[in-house]
Amino acid sequence: MNHMSVFLKNKVLKDNLKSAHVALFNGEIEINQPSYSRQTASFTEPTDGQTSNNGDVLFPIANESWGSITHIGIFDNAAAGNLLFKAPAEFIKTIDVSSQYKIPKNYLIVRLK
């Protein structure tokens, strides 16, 4: 068998996103600057194998250039940990000094197919 039931998809999302930490990437490399840190996110109750962030995910104001944000990832820990999901950002945004990256409520969609 190679297809998950909707029940199992919802359970996998709920169980694995209980303690989710959102990360920003320049291509394959996570941002590595003093003012950057992963941000905690909480998610809506999964439905039909899909969920989204139930509040804004707001990163710190950059004290240095972070470069172009090309991908977004979700880890199970604030530092180190396991990468659970990673996908290209809908829009590439360059973060310079005094800039801030924000993922609005319901924009970070996680879907199991």
C-alpha distances in whole Angstrom, upper triangle without the diagonal:
4,6,8,11,14,15,13,15,18,18,17,20,22,22,22,25,27,29,29,31,32,33,35,34,37,34,32,35,35,39,41,44,46,46,42,40,36,36,35,33,31,29,28,26,23,22,19,18,21,24,28,31,33,36,38,37,40,41,44,47,47,50,49,47,44,43,41,38,35,32,31,28,27,28,28,31,35,35,33,30,26,26,23,23,25,26,29,32,33,36,38,41,43,44,48,50,51,47,45,41,39,36,37,35,32,32,29,26,23,20,16,14
4,7,10,13,15,12,13,16,17,15,18,20,20,20,23,25,27,26,29,29,30,31,31,33,30,29,31,32,35,38,41,43,43,39,37,33,33,32,30,29,26,26,24,21,20,17,15,18,22,25,28,30,33,35,34,37,37,41,44,44,47,46,44,40,40,37,34,31,28,27,25,24,25,25,29,32,33,31,27,24,23,20,20,22,23,26,28,29,33,34,37,40,41,44,47,47,44,41,37,36,33,34,32,29,29,26,23,20,17,13,11
4,7,9,12,10,10,13,14,13,15,18,19,19,21,23,26,25,27,27,29,30,30,33,30,29,32,32,35,37,40,43,42,38,36,32,32,30,28,26,24,23,21,17,17,13,12,15,19,22,25,27,31,32,31,35,36,39,42,42,46,45,43,39,39,36,33,30,27,26,24,23,24,24,28,31,32,31,27,24,23,19,19,21,22,25,27,27,31,33,36,39,40,43,46,46,43,40,36,34,31,31,30,26,26,24,20,17,14,11,9
4,6,8,6,6,10,11,10,12,15,15,16,18,20,23,22,25,25,27,29,29,32,30,29,31,30,34,36,39,41,40,36,34,30,29,27,25,23,21,20,18,14,14,11,9,13,16,20,23,25,28,30,29,33,34,37,40,41,44,44,42,38,38,36,32,30,26,25,23,21,22,22,26,29,30,29,25,22,21,18,17,20,21,24,26,27,30,32,35,38,38,42,44,44,41,38,34,32,29,29,27,24,24,22,19,15,12,9,8
4,5,5,6,9,10,11,12,14,15,17,18,20,23,23,26,26,29,31,32,34,33,31,34,33,36,38,41,43,41,38,35,31,30,28,25,23,20,19,16,13,12,9,9,13,16,19,22,24,27,30,30,33,35,38,41,42,45,45,44,40,40,37,34,32,28,27,25,23,24,23,27,30,32,31,28,24,23,20,20,22,23,26,28,28,32,34,36,39,40,44,46,45,42,39,35,33,29,29,27,24,25,23,19,16,13,10,10
4,5,5,6,8,10,11,12,14,15,16,18,22,21,24,25,27,29,30,33,32,31,33,32,34,37,39,41,40,36,33,30,28,26,23,21,17,16,13,10,8,6,6,9,12,16,19,21,24,27,27,31,32,36,39,40,43,43,42,38,38,36,32,30,27,25,23,21,23,22,26,29,31,30,27,24,23,19,19,21,22,25,26,26,30,32,34,37,38,42,44,43,40,36,33,30,27,26,24,20,22,20,16,14,11,9,9
4,6,5,6,9,10,11,12,14,16,17,20,20,24,25,28,30,31,34,33,32,34,32,35,37,40,41,40,36,33,29,28,25,22,20,17,15,12,9,9,8,8,11,13,17,20,21,24,27,27,31,33,36,39,40,44,44,43,39,40,37,34,32,29,26,24,22,23,22,25,28,30,30,26,24,23,19,20,23,24,27,28,28,32,34,36,39,39,43,44,44,40,37,34,31,28,27,24,21,23,21,18,15,13,11,12
4,5,5,6,9,10,10,12,14,16,19,19,22,23,26,28,29,32,31,30,31,30,33,35,38,39,38,34,31,28,27,24,22,19,17,16,13,11,11,10,8,11,13,17,20,21,25,27,26,30,31,35,38,39,42,42,41,37,38,36,32,30,27,24,22,20,20,19,23,26,28,27,23,21,20,16,17,20,22,25,27,27,31,33,35,37,38,41,43,43,39,36,33,30,27,27,25,22,23,21,18,14,12,10,11
4,5,5,6,9,10,11,12,14,17,17,20,20,23,25,26,29,28,27,28,27,30,32,35,36,35,32,29,25,24,22,19,17,14,14,12,8,9,8,5,8,10,14,17,19,22,24,24,27,29,32,35,36,39,39,38,34,35,32,29,27,23,21,19,17,18,18,21,24,26,25,22,19,18,14,14,17,18,22,23,23,27,29,31,34,34,38,40,39,36,33,29,27,24,24,22,19,20,17,14,11,9,6,8
4,6,5,6,9,10,11,12,16,15,19,20,22,25,27,30,29,28,29,28,30,33,35,36,34,31,28,24,23,20,17,15,12,11,8,5,6,7,5,7,8,12,15,16,19,22,22,26,27,31,34,35,38,39,38,34,35,33,29,27,24,21,19,17,18,17,21,23,26,25,22,20,19,15,15,18,19,23,23,24,27,29,31,34,34,38,39,38,35,32,28,26,22,22,20,17,18,16,13,11,9,9,11
4,5,5,6,8,10,11,14,15,18,20,23,26,27,31,30,28,30,28,30,32,35,36,35,31,28,24,23,20,18,15,13,12,10,8,10,11,9,10,11,14,16,17,21,23,23,26,28,31,35,36,39,39,38,35,36,34,30,29,25,22,20,17,17,16,19,22,25,24,21,19,18,15,16,19,21,24,25,26,29,31,33,35,35,39,40,39,36,33,30,27,24,24,22,19,21,18,16,13,12,11,14
4,6,5,6,8,10,13,13,16,18,20,23,24,28,27,25,26,25,27,29,32,33,32,29,26,22,21,18,16,15,13,13,12,9,12,12,9,10,11,14,16,18,21,23,22,25,26,29,33,34,37,37,36,32,33,31,27,26,22,20,17,14,14,13,17,20,22,21,18,15,15,11,12,16,18,22,23,24,27,29,30,33,33,36,38,37,35,31,28,26,23,23,21,19,20,17,15,11,11,9,12
4,6,5,6,8,11,11,14,15,18,20,22,25,25,24,25,23,25,27,30,31,30,26,23,19,18,16,13,11,9,10,9,7,10,11,7,8,8,10,12,14,17,19,18,22,23,26,30,31,34,34,33,30,30,28,25,24,20,17,15,12,13,12,16,18,21,20,17,15,14,10,11,14,16,19,20,21,24,26,27,30,30,33,35,34,31,28,24,22,19,20,17,15,16,13,11,8,8,8,12
4,6,6,6,10,10,14,16,19,22,24,28,27,26,27,25,27,29,31,31,30,27,23,20,18,15,13,10,8,9,7,7,10,12,10,10,9,11,12,13,16,19,18,22,23,26,30,31,34,35,34,31,32,30,27,26,22,19,17,13,14,12,16,18,21,21,18,16,16,13,14,17,19,22,22,23,27,28,29,32,31,34,36,35,32,28,25,23,20,20,17,16,17,15,13,11,12,12,15
4,6,6,9,10,14,16,19,22,24,28,28,26,26,24,26,28,30,31,30,27,23,20,18,15,14,12,11,12,11,10,14,15,12,13,12,14,15,16,19,21,20,23,24,27,31,32,35,35,35,31,33,31,28,27,23,20,17,14,13,11,14,17,19,19,16,14,15,12,14,17,20,23,24,26,28,30,31,33,32,35,36,36,33,30,27,25,22,23,20,19,20,17,16,13,14,13,17
4,6,7,8,11,13,16,19,21,24,24,22,23,20,23,25,27,28,27,23,20,17,16,13,12,11,11,13,12,11,15,16,13,13,12,13,14,16,18,19,18,21,22,25,28,29,32,32,31,28,29,28,24,24,20,17,13,10,9,8,11,14,16,16,13,11,11,8,10,14,17,20,21,23,26,27,28,30,29,32,33,33,30,27,24,22,20,21,19,18,19,15,14,11,13,12,16
4,5,5,9,10,14,17,19,23,23,22,22,19,21,23,25,26,25,21,18,14,13,10,8,7,7,10,10,10,14,16,13,12,10,10,10,12,14,16,14,18,18,22,25,26,29,30,29,26,27,26,22,22,18,15,12,9,9,8,11,13,16,16,13,12,11,9,10,13,16,19,19,21,23,24,25,27,26,30,31,30,27,24,21,19,16,17,16,15,15,12,12,10,12,13,17
4,6,10,12,16,19,22,26,26,25,24,22,23,25,26,27,25,22,19,15,13,10,9,7,8,10,11,12,15,18,15,14,12,12,12,12,14,16,15,18,19,22,26,27,30,31,31,28,29,28,25,25,21,18,15,11,11,9,11,13,16,17,14,14,14,12,14,17,19,22,22,24,26,27,28,29,28,31,32,31,29,25,22,20,18,19,17,16,18,15,15,13,15,16,20
4,7,10,13,17,20,23,24,23,22,19,20,21,23,23,22,19,15,12,11,7,8,8,10,13,14,15,19,21,18,17,14,14,12,13,14,16,14,16,17,19,23,24,27,28,28,25,27,26,23,23,20,16,13,10,9,6,7,9,12,14,11,12,12,11,13,16,19,22,21,23,25,26,26,27,26,29,29,28,26,23,20,19,17,19,17,17,18,15,16,14,17,18,22
4,7,10,13,16,20,21,19,19,16,17,19,21,21,20,17,13,10,8,6,6,7,9,12,14,14,18,20,17,15,13,12,10,12,13,14,11,14,14,17,21,22,25,25,25,22,24,23,19,19,16,12,10,6,6,5,7,8,11,13,11,10,10,9,10,12,15,18,17,20,22,22,22,24,23,26,26,26,23,20,17,16,14,16,15,15,15,12,13,12,15,16,20
4,7,10,13,17,18,17,16,13,14,15,17,17,16,13,9,6,5,4,6,9,11,15,17,17,21,23,20,18,15,13,11,14,13,13,10,12,11,14,17,18,21,22,21,18,20,20,16,17,14,11,8,6,5,6,6,6,9,10,10,10,9,10,11,12,14,17,16,19,20,20,20,21,19,22,23,22,20,17,15,14,13,15,15,16,15,12,14,13,17,18,22
4,7,10,14,15,15,14,11,12,14,15,17,15,11,9,5,5,6,7,10,11,15,18,18,21,22,19,17,14,12,10,13,13,11,8,10,9,12,16,16,19,20,19,15,17,16,13,14,11,7,6,5,6,9,9,8,11,12,12,12,10,10,9,10,12,13,12,15,16,16,16,17,16,19,20,20,18,14,11,11,10,13,13,14,13,10,12,12,16,18,21
4,7,10,12,12,10,7,8,11,12,14,13,9,8,5,7,9,10,14,15,19,21,21,24,25,22,20,17,15,14,17,16,14,10,11,9,12,15,14,17,17,16,12,14,13,10,11,9,6,5,6,7,11,10,9,10,11,12,11,9,11,10,9,11,12,11,15,15,14,14,15,14,17,18,19,16,13,11,12,11,15,16,16,15,12,14,14,18,19,22
4,7,9,10,9,6,6,10,11,14,13,9,9,8,9,12,13,16,18,21,24,23,26,27,24,21,19,17,15,18,17,15,11,11,9,12,13,13,16,15,13,9,10,10,6,8,6,5,6,9,11,14,14,12,13,14,15,14,12,13,12,9,10,10,9,12,12,11,11,11,11,14,16,17,14,12,9,11,11,14,17,17,15,12,15,16,19,21,23
4,6,6,5,4,5,9,12,15,14,11,12,11,13,16,17,20,21,24,26,25,28,28,25,23,21,19,18,22,21,18,15,15,13,15,16,14,17,15,13,9,9,8,6,6,5,6,7,11,12,16,16,15,14,14,15,15,12,14,12,9,10,9,9,13,13,10,11,11,11,14,17,18,16,14,12,14,14,18,20,20,17,15,17,17,20,22,24
4,6,5,6,7,10,12,16,16,13,14,14,16,19,20,23,24,27,30,29,31,31,28,26,25,22,22,25,24,21,18,18,15,17,17,15,17,15,12,8,7,6,5,5,7,9,11,14,16,20,19,18,17,17,19,18,15,17,15,12,12,10,10,14,13,10,10,10,11,13,16,18,16,15,13,16,16,20,22,23,19,18,20,20,23,24,26
4,6,8,10,13,15,19,19,16,17,16,19,21,21,24,25,28,30,28,30,30,27,25,24,23,22,26,25,23,20,20,18,20,21,19,21,18,15,12,10,9,8,6,6,9,11,15,16,20,20,20,19,18,19,18,14,16,14,11,10,8,10,13,13,10,12,13,14,17,20,22,19,18,16,18,18,21,24,23,20,18,19,19,21,23,24
4,7,10,12,15,19,19,16,17,16,18,21,21,24,25,28,30,28,30,30,26,25,24,23,23,26,26,24,21,21,19,21,22,20,22,20,17,14,13,12,11,9,8,10,10,14,14,18,18,18,17,15,16,15,12,14,13,10,10,10,12,16,16,14,16,16,17,19,22,24,21,20,18,20,19,23,25,24,21,19,20,19,21,22,23
4,6,8,12,15,16,13,14,13,17,19,20,24,25,28,30,29,31,31,28,26,25,24,23,26,26,23,20,20,17,18,20,17,19,17,15,11,11,11,10,10,9,11,11,13,14,17,17,16,14,13,15,14,12,15,14,11,13,12,14,17,17,15,15,15,15,17,19,21,19,19,17,19,19,23,25,25,22,19,21,21,23,24,26
4,6,10,13,13,10,10,10,13,16,17,21,22,25,28,27,30,30,27,25,23,22,20,24,22,20,17,16,14,15,17,15,17,15,13,10,11,11,9,10,9,9,9,11,11,15,14,13,11,11,13,13,11,14,13,11,12,13,13,17,17,14,15,14,13,16,18,19,17,16,14,16,16,20,22,23,20,17,20,19,22,23,26
4,6,9,10,7,8,9,12,16,18,21,23,26,29,29,31,32,29,27,25,23,21,24,22,20,16,15,12,12,13,11,13,11,10,6,8,10,8,11,10,10,11,13,14,17,15,13,12,13,15,16,14,17,16,14,15,14,14,17,17,14,13,12,11,12,14,16,14,13,12,15,16,20,22,23,20,18,21,21,24,26,29
4,7,9,7,8,10,14,17,20,23,25,29,32,31,34,35,32,30,28,26,24,26,25,22,18,17,13,13,14,11,12,11,10,8,10,13,12,14,14,14,14,16,15,18,16,13,11,12,15,17,16,19,19,17,18,18,18,21,20,18,16,15,13,14,14,16,16,15,15,18,19,23,25,26,24,22,24,24,27,29,32
4,6,5,8,11,14,18,20,24,27,30,33,33,36,37,34,32,30,27,25,27,25,22,18,16,12,11,12,9,9,7,8,7,10,13,13,16,16,16,17,18,18,20,18,15,13,15,18,20,19,22,22,20,21,20,19,22,21,18,16,14,11,12,11,13,13,13,14,17,19,23,25,27,25,23,26,26,30,32,34
4,6,8,12,14,18,21,24,27,31,34,34,37,39,36,33,31,28,25,27,25,22,19,16,13,10,11,9,8,8,10,10,13,16,16,19,19,19,19,20,19,21,18,15,13,15,19,21,21,24,24,22,24,23,22,25,24,21,19,17,14,13,12,13,14,14,15,18,20,24,26,28,26,25,28,28,32,34,37
4,7,10,12,16,18,22,25,28,31,32,35,37,34,32,29,26,23,25,22,19,16,13,9,7,7,6,6,7,10,9,13,15,15,18,18,17,18,19,19,21,18,14,14,17,20,22,21,23,23,22,23,22,21,23,22,20,17,15,12,12,10,10,11,11,12,15,18,21,23,25,24,22,26,27,30,32,35
4,7,9,13,16,19,22,25,28,29,32,34,31,28,25,23,20,22,20,17,13,11,7,6,8,7,9,9,10,8,12,13,12,15,15,14,14,15,15,17,15,12,11,14,16,18,17,20,19,18,19,19,17,20,19,17,15,14,11,12,12,12,11,10,10,13,15,18,20,22,21,19,22,23,27,29,32
4,6,10,13,16,19,23,26,26,29,31,28,26,23,21,18,20,18,15,12,10,7,7,10,10,12,13,14,11,15,16,14,16,15,13,13,13,12,14,11,8,8,11,14,15,15,17,17,16,18,19,17,20,20,19,17,16,14,15,15,15,14,12,11,13,14,17,19,21,20,18,21,21,25,26,30
4,7,9,13,16,19,22,23,26,28,25,22,20,17,15,17,15,14,10,10,7,9,13,13,15,16,16,13,16,16,13,15,13,11,10,9,9,11,9,6,8,10,11,13,12,14,14,14,16,17,16,19,19,18,17,17,15,17,18,17,16,13,11,12,12,16,17,18,17,14,17,17,21,23,26
4,6,10,13,17,19,20,24,26,23,21,17,15,12,14,12,10,7,7,6,9,12,14,17,18,18,15,18,18,15,17,15,11,11,9,10,11,10,7,10,13,13,15,14,14,15,15,16,18,16,18,19,19,17,18,16,18,19,18,16,13,11,10,11,13,14,15,15,13,16,16,20,22,26
4,7,10,14,16,18,21,24,21,19,15,13,10,11,10,10,7,9,10,12,16,17,20,22,22,19,21,21,18,19,17,13,12,9,10,10,9,8,11,14,13,14,14,14,14,15,17,19,18,20,21,21,20,21,19,22,22,21,19,16,14,12,12,13,13,15,15,13,15,15,19,21,24
4,7,10,13,14,18,20,18,15,12,10,6,8,8,8,6,9,11,14,17,19,22,24,23,21,23,22,18,19,16,13,11,9,10,11,11,11,14,16,15,15,14,13,13,15,16,18,16,18,19,20,20,22,20,23,24,22,20,16,14,12,10,11,10,11,12,10,12,12,16,18,22
4,7,10,12,15,18,16,14,10,8,6,6,7,9,9,12,14,17,21,23,26,27,27,24,26,25,21,22,19,15,14,11,12,12,13,13,17,19,17,17,16,14,15,16,18,20,19,20,22,23,23,25,24,27,27,26,23,20,17,14,12,12,10,11,12,10,12,12,15,17,21
4,7,8,11,14,13,10,6,5,4,5,8,11,11,14,17,20,23,25,29,30,29,26,27,26,22,22,19,15,14,12,14,13,15,16,20,21,19,18,17,14,14,16,17,19,18,19,21,23,23,26,25,28,29,28,25,21,19,16,13,12,9,9,11,9,9,9,12,14,18
4,6,9,12,11,9,6,6,6,5,9,12,14,17,20,23,26,28,32,33,32,29,30,28,25,24,22,18,17,15,17,17,19,20,23,25,22,21,20,17,16,19,19,21,20,20,23,25,26,28,28,31,32,31,28,24,21,18,15,14,10,9,12,11,10,10,12,14,18
4,6,10,10,9,6,8,10,9,13,16,17,21,23,27,30,32,35,36,35,32,33,31,28,27,24,21,20,17,19,18,20,22,25,26,23,22,21,18,17,20,21,23,23,23,26,28,29,32,31,35,36,34,31,28,25,22,18,17,14,12,15,14,12,11,12,14,17
4,7,6,5,5,8,11,11,15,18,18,22,24,28,31,32,36,37,35,32,33,31,27,26,23,20,18,16,18,17,21,22,25,26,23,21,20,16,16,18,19,22,21,21,25,27,28,31,31,35,36,35,32,28,25,22,19,18,15,12,14,13,10,9,9,10,13
4,5,5,7,10,13,13,17,20,21,25,27,31,33,35,39,39,38,35,35,32,29,27,24,22,21,19,21,21,24,26,29,29,26,24,22,19,18,20,20,23,23,22,25,28,30,33,33,37,39,37,34,31,27,24,21,20,17,13,16,15,12,11,10,11,12
4,6,9,12,16,17,20,22,23,27,29,33,35,37,40,41,39,36,36,33,29,28,25,22,21,20,22,22,26,28,30,30,27,25,23,19,18,20,20,22,23,22,26,29,31,34,34,38,40,39,36,33,29,26,22,22,19,15,17,16,12,11,9,9,10
4,7,11,14,16,19,21,21,25,27,31,33,34,38,38,36,33,33,30,27,25,22,19,18,17,19,19,22,25,27,27,24,21,19,15,14,17,17,20,20,20,24,27,29,32,32,36,38,37,34,31,27,25,21,21,18,15,16,14,11,8,6,5,7
4,7,11,13,16,18,18,22,24,27,30,31,35,35,33,30,30,27,24,22,19,17,16,15,17,18,21,23,25,25,23,20,18,15,13,15,15,17,18,17,21,23,25,28,29,33,35,34,30,27,24,21,17,17,15,11,12,11,7,6,4,6,9
4,7,9,12,14,15,18,21,24,27,29,32,33,31,28,29,26,22,21,18,16,15,13,16,16,19,20,23,24,21,19,17,14,13,15,15,17,17,17,20,22,24,27,27,31,32,31,28,24,21,18,15,14,11,8,10,8,6,5,7,9,12
4,6,9,11,11,15,17,21,24,25,29,29,28,25,26,23,20,19,16,13,13,12,15,16,18,19,22,23,21,20,17,15,13,14,14,16,14,14,17,20,21,24,24,27,29,27,24,21,17,14,11,10,8,5,7,5,4,6,9,12,15
4,6,7,8,12,14,18,20,22,26,27,26,23,24,22,19,19,16,13,13,11,14,15,17,17,20,21,20,19,17,15,14,15,15,17,15,15,17,19,20,22,22,25,26,25,22,18,15,12,9,8,6,5,7,6,7,9,12,15,18
4,7,9,12,16,19,21,24,27,29,28,26,27,25,22,22,20,17,17,15,17,17,19,19,22,24,23,22,20,18,17,18,19,20,18,18,20,22,22,25,24,27,28,26,23,19,17,13,11,9,6,6,9,9,10,12,15,18,21
4,6,9,13,16,18,21,24,26,26,23,25,23,20,21,19,16,17,15,17,18,19,18,21,24,23,23,21,20,18,19,19,20,18,18,19,21,20,22,21,24,25,22,20,16,14,11,9,7,4,7,9,10,12,14,17,21,24
4,6,10,13,15,17,21,22,22,20,21,20,17,19,17,14,15,15,17,18,19,17,20,23,22,23,21,20,18,18,18,18,15,16,16,18,17,19,18,20,21,19,16,13,10,7,6,4,4,8,9,9,12,15,18,22,25
4,7,10,13,15,18,20,19,17,19,18,15,16,15,12,12,12,14,16,16,14,17,19,19,19,18,17,16,16,16,16,14,15,15,16,15,17,15,18,19,17,15,11,8,6,5,6,7,10,10,9,12,14,18,21,24
4,7,9,12,15,17,17,15,17,17,14,16,16,13,14,14,16,18,17,14,17,20,20,21,19,20,18,18,18,18,15,16,16,16,14,15,13,15,16,14,11,8,6,5,6,8,10,13,12,12,16,18,22,25,28
4,7,8,12,13,14,12,14,14,12,15,14,12,13,14,15,17,16,13,15,18,19,20,18,19,18,17,18,17,15,17,16,15,13,13,11,13,13,12,10,6,5,6,9,11,13,16,15,14,18,19,23,26,29
4,6,9,11,12,11,14,16,14,17,17,15,16,17,18,19,18,14,16,19,20,22,21,22,21,20,21,21,18,20,19,18,15,14,11,12,11,9,9,6,8,9,12,14,17,20,18,18,21,23,27,29,33
4,6,9,10,10,13,15,14,18,18,17,19,20,21,23,21,18,19,22,24,25,24,25,24,23,23,22,19,21,19,17,14,13,9,9,8,6,6,5,8,10,14,16,19,22,20,20,24,25,29,32,35
4,5,7,7,10,13,13,16,17,17,19,20,21,23,21,18,18,21,23,25,23,25,24,22,22,21,18,21,18,16,13,11,7,7,5,5,6,6,9,12,15,18,21,24,21,21,25,26,30,33,35
4,7,9,12,15,16,19,20,20,22,23,23,26,23,20,20,22,25,27,26,28,27,25,25,24,22,24,22,19,16,13,10,8,5,6,8,10,13,16,19,22,25,27,25,25,28,30,33,36,39
4,6,9,13,14,17,19,19,21,23,23,26,24,21,20,22,25,26,25,27,26,24,24,23,21,23,21,18,15,12,8,6,5,8,9,11,13,17,20,23,26,28,26,25,28,30,33,36,38
4,6,9,11,14,16,17,19,22,23,26,24,21,20,22,25,26,24,26,25,22,22,20,18,20,18,14,12,8,6,4,5,9,8,11,12,16,18,22,25,27,24,23,27,28,31,34,36
4,7,8,11,13,14,16,18,19,22,21,18,18,19,21,22,20,22,21,18,18,16,15,18,15,12,10,7,5,6,8,11,9,10,10,14,16,19,23,24,21,20,23,25,28,30,32
4,6,9,12,14,16,19,21,24,23,21,20,21,23,23,21,23,21,18,17,15,14,16,14,10,8,5,5,7,10,13,11,12,11,15,17,20,23,25,21,21,24,25,28,30,32
4,6,9,12,15,18,20,24,23,21,21,22,23,23,20,22,19,16,15,12,10,13,10,6,5,4,6,9,12,14,12,12,11,14,15,18,21,22,19,18,21,22,25,27,29
4,6,8,11,14,17,20,20,19,19,19,21,20,17,18,16,13,11,9,7,10,8,6,5,6,7,11,14,15,12,11,9,11,12,15,18,19,15,14,17,18,21,24,26
4,7,10,14,17,20,21,20,20,20,21,19,16,17,14,11,9,6,5,8,8,5,7,9,11,14,18,19,16,15,12,14,13,16,19,19,15,14,16,17,19,21,23
4,7,10,13,17,18,17,18,17,18,16,13,13,10,7,6,4,5,8,9,8,10,12,13,17,20,20,17,15,12,13,12,16,18,17,14,12,13,14,16,18,20
4,7,10,14,15,14,15,15,15,14,11,11,8,6,6,6,6,9,11,10,12,14,14,18,20,20,17,15,11,11,10,13,15,14,11,9,11,11,14,16,19
4,7,10,12,12,13,12,12,10,7,7,5,4,7,9,9,13,14,14,15,17,17,20,22,23,20,17,14,14,12,15,16,15,13,10,11,11,13,15,18
4,7,9,10,11,11,10,9,6,6,5,6,9,12,12,15,17,17,18,20,19,23,24,24,21,18,15,15,13,15,15,15,14,10,11,10,13,14,17
4,5,7,9,8,6,5,4,5,7,9,12,15,16,19,21,20,21,22,21,24,25,25,23,20,18,17,16,19,18,18,17,14,15,13,16,16,20
4,7,9,9,6,6,7,7,10,12,16,19,19,22,24,24,24,26,24,27,28,28,26,23,20,20,18,20,20,19,19,16,16,14,17,17,21
4,5,6,5,7,9,10,13,14,18,20,20,24,25,24,24,25,23,26,26,26,25,22,20,20,19,21,21,21,21,18,19,17,20,21,24
4,7,7,10,11,13,14,15,18,20,20,23,24,23,22,23,21,23,23,23,21,19,17,17,17,20,20,21,21,18,20,19,22,23,27
4,6,9,11,13,15,16,19,21,21,24,25,24,23,23,21,23,23,23,22,20,19,20,20,23,23,24,23,20,22,21,24,25,28
4,7,9,12,14,15,18,20,21,25,26,24,24,24,22,24,25,26,25,22,21,22,21,25,25,25,24,21,23,21,24,24,27
4,7,9,12,14,17,20,21,24,26,25,25,26,24,27,28,28,27,24,22,22,21,24,24,24,23,20,21,19,21,21,24
4,6,9,11,15,18,19,23,25,24,25,26,25,28,29,29,27,25,22,22,21,24,24,23,22,18,19,16,18,18,21
4,6,7,11,14,16,19,21,21,22,23,22,25,27,28,25,23,20,20,18,21,21,21,19,15,16,14,16,16,18
4,7,11,14,16,18,21,21,23,24,24,27,29,29,27,24,21,20,18,20,20,18,17,14,13,10,12,12,15
4,7,11,12,15,17,18,20,22,22,25,28,28,25,22,19,18,16,18,18,16,15,11,11,8,10,10,13
4,7,9,12,14,15,17,19,19,23,25,26,23,20,17,17,14,17,18,17,14,11,11,10,12,13,15
4,6,9,12,12,15,17,18,22,25,25,22,20,16,16,14,16,17,16,13,10,10,10,11,13,14
4,6,8,9,12,14,16,20,23,24,20,18,15,15,13,16,18,16,13,11,12,12,14,16,17
4,5,6,9,12,14,17,20,21,17,15,12,12,10,13,15,14,10,9,11,13,15,17,19
4,7,9,13,15,19,22,22,18,16,13,12,10,12,14,13,9,10,11,13,15,18,19
4,6,10,12,16,19,19,15,14,11,12,11,13,16,15,11,12,14,17,19,22,23
4,7,10,13,17,17,14,13,11,12,12,15,18,18,14,14,17,19,21,24,25
4,6,10,13,14,10,10,8,10,11,14,18,19,15,15,18,20,23,26,28
4,6,10,11,9,10,9,12,14,17,21,22,18,18,22,23,26,29,31
4,7,8,5,7,7,11,13,16,20,22,19,19,22,24,27,30,32
4,6,5,8,10,14,17,20,23,25,22,22,26,28,31,34,36
4,6,9,12,15,18,21,24,27,24,24,28,30,33,36,38
4,7,10,13,17,19,22,25,23,23,27,29,33,36,38
4,7,10,14,16,19,22,19,20,24,26,29,32,35
4,6,10,12,16,18,16,17,20,23,26,29,32
4,7,10,13,15,13,13,17,19,22,26,28
4,6,9,12,10,11,14,17,20,24,26
4,7,8,6,7,11,13,17,20,23
4,6,6,8,11,14,17,21,23
4,6,7,10,13,16,19,22
4,6,7,10,12,16,19
4,6,10,12,16,18
4,7,10,13,16
4,6,10,13
4,7,10
4,6
4
